[in-house]
Amino acid sequence: MAGGLVTSGLLLLTGTALQSMSGLYVHYAAQYVPTLNDPLINGVGTVLLSLFGALFPDTDTDSKGQNIIYSIFILIDIGLLYQKSYKMAAYLGLFSMLPALGHHRGWTHSWLAMLLVGTPIFIIPIMVFGSHQVIDFIPFYLSFTLGYLSHLVLDGLF
């Protein structure tokens, strides 16, 4: 119970801090991505990405985190298929299978994974909007990465 409270507190603090930081980028991003000028969307986005990052390391084992994340992946994949974005749906499917390539507390519980798994958060906007958009998505990447870090720290790995 105490570990869950600590995790929740860390995630809320991370999300709040990153939401505040994201305000620095809003001015430039708003002309390209109108939803980024909404502080509520920024705040909710950073908190959700922090939670997603905190849950991701346990996708390599049967867990609530795995169930939640794969449910989200399925919904996104259905949306991509509905929009006939078959290539993106295939990439998401491939990405979704990667945790199965290791054992519990294997590669998903590493510093390298912590830094790399969230990179689609800014790579996809580069592909969609161009390289000038990268800075606008850094707070979201940091939120995911700090959530991931909180999982590794609470697992006692770092």
C-alpha positions as CSV (number, residue, x, y, z in Angstrom):
1,M,0.0,0.0,0.0
2,A,2.7,2.5,1.0
3,G,4.6,1.7,-2.3
4,G,1.5,2.5,-4.3
5,L,1.1,5.8,-2.5
6,V,4.7,6.7,-3.1
7,T,4.4,5.8,-6.8
8,S,1.2,7.8,-7.1
9,G,2.8,10.8,-5.4
10,L,5.9,10.6,-7.6
11,L,3.8,10.3,-10.7
12,L,1.5,13.3,-9.8
13,L,4.6,15.4,-8.9
14,T,6.2,14.4,-12.2
15,G,3.1,15.2,-14.2
16,T,2.6,18.5,-12.5
17,A,6.2,19.6,-13.0
18,L,6.2,18.6,-16.6
19,Q,2.9,20.2,-17.3
20,S,4.3,23.5,-16.0
21,M,7.4,23.0,-18.2
22,S,5.3,22.3,-21.2
23,G,3.9,25.8,-21.0
24,L,7.3,27.0,-22.2
25,Y,6.7,25.2,-25.5
26,V,3.1,26.0,-26.0
27,H,3.6,29.3,-27.8
28,Y,5.6,27.7,-30.6
29,A,3.6,24.5,-30.8
30,A,0.1,26.1,-30.9
31,Q,0.5,27.2,-34.5
32,Y,1.1,23.6,-35.7
33,V,-0.8,21.5,-33.1
34,P,-3.7,23.5,-31.8
35,T,-4.4,21.1,-28.9
36,L,-1.0,21.8,-27.4
37,N,-2.1,25.3,-26.3
38,D,-4.6,23.8,-23.9
39,P,-3.1,23.5,-20.4
40,L,-5.6,20.9,-19.4
41,I,-4.6,18.7,-22.3
42,N,-0.9,19.2,-21.5
43,G,-1.5,18.4,-17.9
44,V,-3.6,15.3,-18.6
45,G,-1.2,14.2,-21.3
46,T,1.9,14.4,-19.1
47,V,0.2,12.6,-16.2
48,L,-1.1,9.8,-18.5
49,L,2.3,9.4,-20.2
50,S,4.0,9.3,-16.8
51,L,1.6,6.5,-15.7
52,F,2.1,4.7,-19.0
53,G,5.9,4.9,-18.5
54,A,5.6,3.6,-15.0
55,L,3.5,0.6,-16.2
56,F,5.5,-0.2,-19.3
57,P,8.4,-2.1,-17.7
58,D,6.0,-4.8,-16.5
59,T,4.7,-5.6,-20.0
60,D,7.2,-8.5,-20.0
61,T,5.0,-10.4,-17.5
62,D,1.4,-11.1,-16.8
63,S,0.4,-8.0,-14.8
64,K,-2.3,-5.3,-14.6
65,G,0.2,-3.0,-16.3
66,Q,0.5,-5.4,-19.2
67,N,-3.3,-5.7,-19.5
68,I,-3.8,-2.0,-19.5
69,I,-1.1,-1.2,-22.0
70,Y,-2.1,-4.0,-24.4
71,S,-5.7,-2.8,-24.2
72,I,-4.6,0.7,-25.2
73,F,-2.4,-0.8,-28.0
74,I,-5.4,-2.8,-29.3
75,L,-7.7,0.3,-29.3
76,I,-5.0,2.4,-31.1
77,D,-4.4,-0.4,-33.6
78,I,-8.1,-0.7,-34.3
79,G,-8.2,3.1,-34.9
80,L,-5.2,2.9,-37.2
81,L,-6.8,0.0,-39.2
82,Y,-10.1,1.9,-39.4
83,Q,-8.2,4.9,-40.9
84,K,-6.4,2.5,-43.3
85,S,-3.1,3.4,-41.8
86,Y,-1.8,-0.2,-42.2
87,K,1.9,0.7,-42.1
88,M,1.5,2.4,-38.7
89,A,-0.7,-0.4,-37.4
90,A,2.0,-2.9,-38.4
91,Y,4.7,-0.9,-36.6
92,L,2.5,-0.7,-33.5
93,G,2.0,-4.5,-33.7
94,L,5.8,-5.0,-33.9
95,F,6.5,-2.6,-31.1
96,S,3.9,-4.4,-29.0
97,M,5.6,-7.7,-29.3
98,L,9.0,-6.6,-28.2
99,P,8.5,-7.1,-24.5
100,A,7.8,-10.8,-25.2
101,L,11.4,-11.2,-26.4
102,G,12.8,-11.1,-22.9
103,H,12.2,-12.4,-19.4
104,H,10.7,-10.6,-16.5
105,R,13.0,-7.8,-15.3
106,G,15.0,-8.3,-18.4
107,W,15.6,-5.6,-21.1
108,T,12.4,-3.7,-20.1
109,H,14.0,-3.0,-16.7
110,S,17.1,-1.3,-18.0
111,W,18.4,2.3,-18.4
112,L,18.6,1.9,-22.1
113,A,15.0,0.8,-22.5
114,M,14.0,3.6,-20.2
115,L,15.6,6.1,-22.6
116,L,14.6,4.4,-25.9
117,V,11.0,3.1,-25.4
118,G,9.5,6.6,-25.3
119,T,11.3,7.9,-28.4
120,P,8.2,7.5,-30.6
121,I,6.7,10.3,-28.5
122,F,8.9,12.7,-30.5
123,I,9.8,10.6,-33.5
124,I,6.2,10.3,-34.7
125,P,5.7,14.1,-34.6
126,I,8.9,14.6,-36.6
127,M,7.5,12.2,-39.2
128,V,4.1,14.0,-39.2
129,F,5.0,17.7,-38.6
130,G,8.7,17.9,-39.5
131,S,11.8,18.4,-37.4
132,H,10.8,21.8,-36.1
133,Q,8.2,20.1,-33.9
134,V,10.5,18.0,-31.8
135,I,11.0,20.5,-29.0
136,D,7.2,20.7,-28.4
137,F,7.0,17.0,-27.5
138,I,10.1,16.9,-25.2
139,P,7.9,17.5,-22.0
140,F,5.8,14.5,-23.0
141,Y,8.9,12.3,-23.6
142,L,10.3,13.4,-20.2
143,S,7.0,12.6,-18.5
144,F,7.1,9.1,-19.9
145,T,10.7,8.6,-19.1
146,L,10.4,9.9,-15.5
147,G,7.4,7.6,-15.0
148,Y,9.6,4.7,-16.3
149,L,12.4,5.8,-14.0
150,S,10.0,5.8,-11.0
151,H,9.2,2.1,-11.7
152,L,12.8,1.1,-11.9
153,V,13.6,3.0,-8.7
154,L,10.7,1.5,-6.8
155,D,11.7,-2.0,-8.1
156,G,15.0,-1.4,-6.4
157,L,17.0,-1.6,-9.6
158,F,18.5,1.9,-9.3
